[in-house]
Amino acid sequence: MVLDGAVFQQPVTVEIAAPQVSCARTRWASTATLQLRYAELDLRDAVFEYPVLIAARPTPFLLPSNPTDVLPETGLSGLEPGVRLDTVGGVDAAHLALHDIDLSGCRFAGAVHLDQLRVDGWCTFAITPTTWSHRRPWRWSRRNTLTEEHHWRVRTARHPDRATARGWSSPPPDTPALKPAAVAALYRQLRKSLEDGKNEPDAADFYYGECEMRRHDTTRPRGERALLGAYWALSGYGLRATRALAWLGVSMAITVAVMMLWGLPADDPKPTLTGRQAAVGHKVVLTTDTPDPVNPTGSLLERASAERLEKSLRVVINSVVFRSSGQDLTTAGTYTEMTSRLAEPVLLGLAVLAIRSRVKR
């Protein structure tokens, strides 16, 4: 069904069941509803002057001549009845609403006012590949992405064929190459659209994608990119609770080991009482003093005792909740506790932030 260049001046409801629907350069001068089945839709350079809803019809259309009968779809048997949007390039999306549309292959580059696009119902986006890389001991976490990020990663990959084999979508020949800053802008606008629709979990995925593009943008200052790199490594931009908790566990384990081997003194210093008697008046002066902690001696294996482990755990757990344990420590232990009281609560806070972003309504 080709509607290229058509003008709709009156309110209209259009029902189409076809494998390809082209609405390039159409003009919608009034409110309209476009209900589709089996269709791959092209909205390139369409003009929406009034609100227009594009929705996937879950059931067959009824015949206008006989409302009790349905439109035959024998020619479309074997195809998926869903609707896939191909592109909205050149569209002002301020009056556009999408409902139950597959957006996994949709190209948003060139559209304006994407922050006002309404995305309702069961609209799906592209996802990251979940296969393991042969060069790195990890895999991509599952998140919603834009097809523009897929195209950018294939274009910038050292081996584009391998990137495509892992699951990144290769760009069509007529697709212009976008810089990371342009992809970040698309993520930012669509994230605002999802947040306005109270879809916080999916908006968090687009925040992740925006930060990824900013981290790879070579035009940004190195300090900012380094900060984003650390933010990504520690907690996945505050969106990966598992990563933050893993770093917290590693940090606590290292702190416990340092405390047990070097941070705790050989023995807990005990206060000592000293006194002297004045020569005149029989005045007695008493002085209480606590000796400095003595560094532990002996082999490292001898220091790894159950008693020292228990004390180290108490120090570390208090550091996580930003409290002082009150335990006497050596100089190395004192600085280790100060560092842990700064770093470990931050990691715990990042984990809580990541969980919050996934359950926020």
VEXDREN-2710 file (C-alpha; in Angstrom, 1 decimal):
% VEXDREN-2710
k/r/px/py/pz
1/MET/0.0/0.0/0.0
2/VAL/1.6/3.2/-1.2
3/LEU/0.3/6.5/0.2
4/ASP/3.3/8.6/-0.6
5/GLY/2.4/12.3/-0.9
6/ALA/-1.2/11.8/0.1
7/VAL/-3.0/14.6/2.0
8/PHE/-5.6/13.8/4.7
9/GLN/-7.6/17.0/5.4
10/GLN/-10.4/15.4/7.5
11/PRO/-10.4/13.2/10.5
12/VAL/-9.9/9.6/9.3
13/THR/-9.4/6.1/10.4
14/VAL/-7.2/4.0/8.1
15/GLU/-7.2/0.2/8.3
16/ILE/-4.6/-1.6/6.3
17/ALA/-3.4/-5.2/6.2
18/ALA/-0.4/-5.4/4.0
19/PRO/3.3/-6.4/4.3
20/GLN/4.5/-3.0/3.1
21/VAL/2.9/0.4/3.8
22/SER/4.6/3.6/2.6
23/CYS/3.5/7.0/4.0
24/ALA/6.5/9.0/2.8
25/ARG/5.8/12.7/2.6
26/THR/2.1/12.3/3.6
27/ARG/0.4/15.2/5.2
28/TRP/-2.0/14.7/8.0
29/ALA/-4.0/18.0/8.3
30/SER/-6.4/16.6/10.9
31/THR/-6.5/14.0/13.6
32/ALA/-6.2/10.4/12.4
33/THR/-5.8/6.8/13.5
34/LEU/-3.8/4.4/11.4
35/GLN/-4.4/0.8/12.3
36/LEU/-2.2/-1.8/10.7
37/ARG/-1.5/-5.5/10.5
38/TYR/1.5/-7.4/9.1
39/ALA/3.0/-4.1/8.0
40/GLU/6.4/-2.6/7.7
41/LEU/5.8/1.1/7.8
42/ASP/7.8/4.0/6.3
43/LEU/7.0/7.5/7.7
44/ARG/9.9/9.3/6.1
45/ASP/9.3/13.1/5.8
46/ALA/5.6/12.8/6.9
47/VAL/3.9/15.9/8.2
48/PHE/1.7/15.7/11.3
49/GLU/-0.3/18.9/12.0
50/TYR/-2.6/17.2/14.5
51/PRO/-2.4/14.2/16.8
52/VAL/-2.0/10.9/14.8
53/LEU/-2.1/7.5/16.4
54/ILE/-0.4/4.6/14.7
55/ALA/-1.3/1.2/16.3
56/ALA/-1.0/-2.5/15.6
57/ARG/-4.4/-4.1/15.3
58/PRO/-4.4/-7.4/17.3
59/THR/-7.5/-8.9/15.5
60/PRO/-8.5/-9.0/11.9
61/PHE/-10.5/-6.1/10.4
62/LEU/-14.2/-6.4/9.9
63/LEU/-15.7/-6.0/6.5
64/PRO/-17.5/-2.7/6.1
65/SER/-20.3/-4.3/4.0
66/ASN/-20.9/-7.1/6.7
67/PRO/-19.6/-6.2/10.2
68/THR/-20.1/-9.9/11.2
69/ASP/-17.4/-11.1/8.8
70/VAL/-13.7/-10.4/9.0
71/LEU/-11.4/-9.3/6.2
72/PRO/-9.8/-12.4/4.6
73/GLU/-6.0/-12.6/5.2
74/THR/-5.1/-15.7/3.2
75/GLY/-2.5/-13.9/1.2
76/LEU/-0.7/-12.9/4.4
77/SER/-0.7/-16.3/6.1
78/GLY/2.6/-17.3/7.6
79/LEU/3.6/-13.7/8.3
80/GLU/3.8/-12.0/11.7
81/PRO/0.7/-9.8/12.3
82/GLY/2.7/-7.2/14.2
83/VAL/3.7/-3.8/12.8
84/ARG/7.3/-2.7/12.3
85/LEU/8.3/1.0/11.9
86/ASP/11.2/1.5/9.5
87/THR/12.0/5.2/9.8
88/VAL/10.7/8.5/11.1
89/GLY/13.5/10.5/9.5
90/GLY/12.4/14.1/8.7
91/VAL/9.3/13.9/10.9
92/ASP/8.2/16.3/13.6
93/ALA/7.1/13.8/16.3
94/ALA/5.3/16.3/18.5
95/HIS/1.9/15.0/17.4
96/LEU/2.8/11.3/16.8
97/ALA/1.8/8.5/19.1
98/LEU/2.8/4.8/18.7
99/HIS/1.0/1.9/20.2
100/ASP/2.2/-1.7/20.1
101/ILE/4.8/-1.0/17.4
102/ASP/8.1/-2.9/16.8
103/LEU/10.8/-0.2/16.9
104/SER/13.8/-2.6/16.9
105/GLY/14.8/-1.5/13.4
106/CYS/13.4/2.0/13.4
107/ARG/15.8/4.8/12.5
108/PHE/15.1/7.9/14.5
109/ALA/17.9/10.1/13.0
110/GLY/16.6/13.2/11.4
111/ALA/13.4/13.5/13.4
112/VAL/12.7/16.4/15.7
113/HIS/10.8/16.7/18.9
114/LEU/11.4/13.1/19.8
115/ASP/11.1/14.1/23.4
116/GLN/7.4/14.6/22.7
117/LEU/6.8/11.3/21.0
118/ARG/4.3/9.1/22.7
119/VAL/5.3/5.5/23.1
120/ASP/2.5/3.5/24.6
121/GLY/1.5/-0.1/24.9
122/TRP/3.9/-2.9/24.0
123/CYS/6.5/-1.1/21.9
124/THR/9.8/-2.9/21.6
125/PHE/13.3/-1.6/20.8
126/ALA/16.5/-3.3/19.7
127/ILE/18.5/-5.1/22.4
128/THR/22.2/-5.7/22.9
129/PRO/23.7/-9.0/21.9
130/THR/24.0/-11.4/24.8
131/THR/26.7/-13.6/23.4
132/TRP/30.1/-13.9/25.0
133/SER/33.0/-12.1/23.4
134/HIS/36.0/-14.3/22.4
135/ARG/38.4/-11.6/23.5
136/ARG/36.8/-10.5/26.8
137/PRO/35.7/-12.6/29.8
138/TRP/32.3/-10.9/29.9
139/ARG/29.2/-10.3/27.8
140/TRP/26.9/-7.3/27.2
141/SER/24.1/-6.9/29.8
142/ARG/20.7/-7.0/28.2
143/ARG/19.2/-3.5/27.6
144/ASN/17.1/-1.7/25.1
145/THR/19.0/0.2/22.5
146/LEU/18.5/2.2/19.3
147/THR/19.3/0.8/16.0
148/GLU/21.6/3.8/15.5
149/GLU/23.9/2.4/18.2
150/HIS/24.0/-1.0/16.5
151/HIS/25.0/0.7/13.2
152/TRP/27.7/2.8/15.0
153/ARG/29.2/-0.3/16.7
154/VAL/29.4/-2.2/13.5
155/ARG/31.0/0.7/11.6
156/THR/33.6/1.3/14.4
157/ALA/34.4/-2.3/15.1
158/ARG/37.8/-3.6/14.2
159/HIS/36.2/-6.6/12.5
160/PRO/32.6/-5.5/11.4
161/ASP/31.8/-9.1/10.3
162/ARG/32.5/-10.4/13.8
163/ALA/30.4/-7.6/15.3
164/THR/27.5/-8.6/13.1
165/ALA/27.9/-12.2/13.9
166/ARG/27.7/-11.4/17.7
167/GLY/24.3/-9.8/17.1
168/TRP/24.9/-6.1/16.3
169/SER/22.7/-5.1/13.3
170/SER/24.7/-3.9/10.2
171/PRO/23.6/-0.6/8.7
172/PRO/21.8/-0.5/5.3
173/PRO/23.9/1.0/2.5
174/ASP/21.9/4.3/2.4
175/THR/22.2/4.9/6.1
176/PRO/24.4/7.9/7.0
177/ALA/27.1/7.4/9.6
178/LEU/26.3/9.1/12.9
179/LYS/28.8/10.3/15.4
180/PRO/28.5/9.3/19.1
181/ALA/27.3/12.8/20.0
182/ALA/24.4/12.5/17.6
183/VAL/23.4/9.1/18.9
184/ALA/23.6/10.4/22.5
185/ALA/21.2/13.2/21.5
186/LEU/18.7/10.6/20.2
187/TYR/18.9/8.7/23.4
188/ARG/18.5/11.8/25.5
189/GLN/15.3/12.9/23.7
190/LEU/13.7/9.4/23.7
191/ARG/14.6/9.0/27.4
192/LYS/12.7/12.2/28.1
193/SER/9.7/10.8/26.2
194/LEU/9.7/7.5/28.2
195/GLU/10.1/9.4/31.5
196/ASP/7.1/11.5/30.6
197/GLY/5.2/8.3/30.0
198/LYS/6.2/7.0/33.5
199/ASN/8.3/4.2/31.9
200/GLU/11.3/4.6/34.2
201/PRO/12.9/1.2/33.7
202/ASP/13.2/1.6/29.9
203/ALA/14.2/5.2/30.3
204/ALA/17.1/3.9/32.4
205/ASP/18.3/1.8/29.5
206/PHE/18.3/4.9/27.3
207/TYR/20.3/6.8/30.0
208/TYR/22.8/3.9/29.8
209/GLY/23.0/4.2/26.0
210/GLU/23.4/8.0/26.3
211/CYS/26.3/7.6/28.7
212/GLU/27.9/4.9/26.5
213/MET/27.9/7.3/23.5
214/ARG/29.3/10.1/25.6
215/ARG/32.1/7.8/26.9
216/HIS/33.1/6.9/23.3
217/ASP/32.8/10.5/22.0
218/THR/36.4/11.6/21.3
219/THR/35.4/15.3/21.1
220/ARG/34.7/15.4/24.8
221/PRO/37.4/16.2/27.4
222/ARG/39.6/13.2/28.5
223/GLY/38.8/13.9/32.1
224/GLU/35.0/13.6/31.5
225/ARG/35.5/10.4/29.5
226/ALA/37.8/8.9/32.2
227/LEU/35.1/9.8/34.8
228/LEU/32.4/8.1/32.7
229/GLY/34.7/5.1/32.2
230/ALA/35.1/4.7/36.0
231/TYR/31.4/5.2/36.5
232/TRP/30.7/2.4/33.9
233/ALA/33.3/0.0/35.4
234/LEU/32.1/0.4/39.0
235/SER/28.3/0.3/38.5
236/GLY/27.3/0.5/34.9
237/TYR/26.4/4.2/35.2
238/GLY/24.5/3.5/38.5
239/LEU/22.3/1.0/36.7
240/ARG/24.0/-2.4/37.4
241/ALA/23.5/-3.4/41.0
242/THR/25.4/-6.7/40.5
243/ARG/28.5/-4.9/39.3
244/ALA/28.5/-2.5/42.2
245/LEU/27.9/-5.3/44.7
246/ALA/30.7/-7.3/43.2
247/TRP/33.1/-4.4/43.6
248/LEU/31.8/-3.9/47.1
249/GLY/32.5/-7.5/47.9
250/VAL/36.0/-7.3/46.4
251/SER/36.8/-4.1/48.3
252/MET/35.6/-5.6/51.6
253/ALA/37.6/-8.8/51.0
254/ILE/40.8/-6.7/50.4
255/THR/40.2/-4.5/53.4
256/VAL/39.7/-7.5/55.7
257/ALA/42.9/-9.1/54.4
258/VAL/44.9/-5.9/54.9
259/MET/43.4/-5.4/58.4
260/MET/44.1/-9.0/59.4
261/LEU/47.7/-9.0/58.2
262/TRP/48.9/-5.5/58.9
263/GLY/46.1/-3.3/60.3
264/LEU/45.5/-4.9/63.7
265/PRO/48.2/-4.5/66.4
266/ALA/49.9/-7.5/67.9
267/ASP/48.0/-7.0/71.1
268/ASP/45.3/-4.5/72.1
269/PRO/47.1/-1.7/74.0
270/LYS/46.0/-1.6/77.6
271/PRO/45.9/1.7/79.6
272/THR/48.7/2.0/82.1
273/LEU/48.6/4.1/85.3
274/THR/51.6/5.9/86.6
275/GLY/51.9/8.2/89.6
276/ARG/54.2/10.2/91.7
277/GLN/54.0/11.7/95.2
278/ALA/54.8/15.3/95.7
279/ALA/57.5/16.2/98.3
280/VAL/55.3/18.7/100.1
281/GLY/51.8/18.2/101.2
282/HIS/51.8/14.5/100.3
283/LYS/50.0/15.2/97.0
284/VAL/49.6/12.2/94.7
285/VAL/49.5/12.8/90.9
286/LEU/48.3/9.9/88.7
287/THR/48.7/9.7/85.0
288/THR/46.8/7.3/82.7
289/ASP/48.4/6.6/79.3
290/THR/47.7/4.2/76.4
291/PRO/50.8/3.0/74.6
292/ASP/50.9/3.1/70.8
293/PRO/49.8/0.0/69.0
294/VAL/52.6/-2.4/68.2
295/ASN/52.8/-3.7/64.6
296/PRO/52.2/-7.4/64.3
297/THR/55.2/-9.7/64.0
298/GLY/55.6/-13.2/62.8
299/SER/54.7/-14.8/59.5
300/LEU/51.6/-13.8/57.5
301/LEU/50.1/-17.3/58.1
302/GLU/50.3/-16.8/61.9
303/ARG/48.5/-13.5/61.7
304/ALA/45.5/-15.1/59.9
305/SER/43.8/-16.3/63.0
306/ALA/40.1/-16.6/63.7
307/GLU/40.3/-13.8/66.4
308/ARG/42.0/-11.4/64.0
309/LEU/39.5/-12.2/61.3
310/GLU/36.6/-11.5/63.5
311/LYS/38.0/-8.1/64.5
312/SER/38.8/-7.3/60.9
313/LEU/35.2/-8.1/59.8
314/ARG/33.9/-5.8/62.5
315/VAL/36.0/-3.0/61.3
316/VAL/35.0/-3.4/57.7
317/ILE/31.3/-3.8/58.3
318/ASN/31.3/-0.6/60.3
319/SER/33.2/1.1/57.5
320/VAL/30.5/0.2/55.0
321/VAL/27.8/1.9/57.0
322/PHE/30.2/4.9/57.6
323/ARG/30.8/4.2/61.3
324/SER/34.0/3.8/63.3
325/SER/34.6/0.5/65.0
326/GLY/36.5/1.9/67.9
327/GLN/39.2/-0.8/67.4
328/ASP/42.8/0.1/68.0
329/LEU/44.7/0.0/64.7
330/THR/48.2/0.4/63.5
331/THR/49.2/3.2/61.2
332/ALA/48.5/1.1/58.1
333/GLY/45.2/0.0/59.6
334/THR/44.1/3.6/60.3
335/TYR/44.6/4.7/56.7
336/THR/43.0/1.6/55.4
337/GLU/39.9/2.2/57.5
338/MET/39.8/5.8/56.4
339/THR/39.9/4.7/52.7
340/SER/37.3/2.0/53.2
341/ARG/34.9/4.4/55.0
342/LEU/35.0/6.6/51.9
343/ALA/34.9/4.0/49.1
344/GLU/32.7/1.2/50.4
345/PRO/29.6/3.4/51.3
346/VAL/29.8/4.9/47.8
347/LEU/29.7/1.4/46.2
348/LEU/26.8/0.4/48.5
349/GLY/25.0/3.6/47.5
350/LEU/25.5/2.9/43.7
351/ALA/24.0/-0.6/44.2
352/VAL/21.0/0.9/45.9
353/LEU/20.7/3.5/43.2
354/ALA/20.7/0.8/40.5
355/ILE/18.0/-1.2/42.3
356/ARG/15.9/1.9/42.6
357/SER/16.1/2.7/38.9
358/ARG/14.7/-0.7/38.1
359/VAL/11.7/-0.6/40.5
360/LYS/10.9/3.1/40.2
361/ARG/7.5/3.8/38.9
END
